[in-house]
Amino acid sequence: NKTKIILGEQLLHIISKFQHDNKKILDLRPGVFGITENGKLKLLDFGYLINPDRLINHDKLLTQRIMYMPPEYIVSQVEDIQYDIWSFGCIMLDIFFDMRNAESERKKKFDEIKDDIIKGKYPIVSSNAISPIAMSMILKCIEKDYEKRIKIDELEKEYQLFIVLLKNITYS
């Protein structure tokens, strides 16, 4: 769990750097990160954003990307700065709970996944499977309405609170 917390914190730092520079990544998913020997998370892949023609299997990439796309993008191609916050919430589900990309979800067709997201039914997480603190933070990240979605400054504060509370629970 300590490693998961550190990875989440590093991911948040990467997103924060971009957002404070008023830039968007728009392709946050596990496939664009690497972990160094020292345990540092690195953003590796901007290939699709720079040159989509270089891709060998566009359908496979799209299937991977859809799992991290927010509803506003799927519905009307909105690329608001809040896009990356949604993706962060989805990745946090992957990191902490390994539930969102269960085998049955991977087998869903693209259109089914898209429809679920548009209806606000995805990602689905059992509320008794995760801590209430983490659930609250993640739900704020995956708020369907991007205008109501948590902003980066507030997310950073909540993540730090999450770390402090988790340490107190773990070590007390």
Secondary structure, 3 states (H helix, E strand, C coil): CHHHHHHHHHHHHHHHHHHHCCCCCCCCCHHHEEECCCCCEEECCCHHHHCHHHCCCHHHHHHHHHCCCCHHHHHHCCCCCCHHHHHHHHHHHHHHHCCCCCHHHHCCCHHHHHHHHHCCCCCCCCCCCCCHHHHHHHHHHCCCCCCCCCCHHHHHHHHHHHHHHHHHHHHC
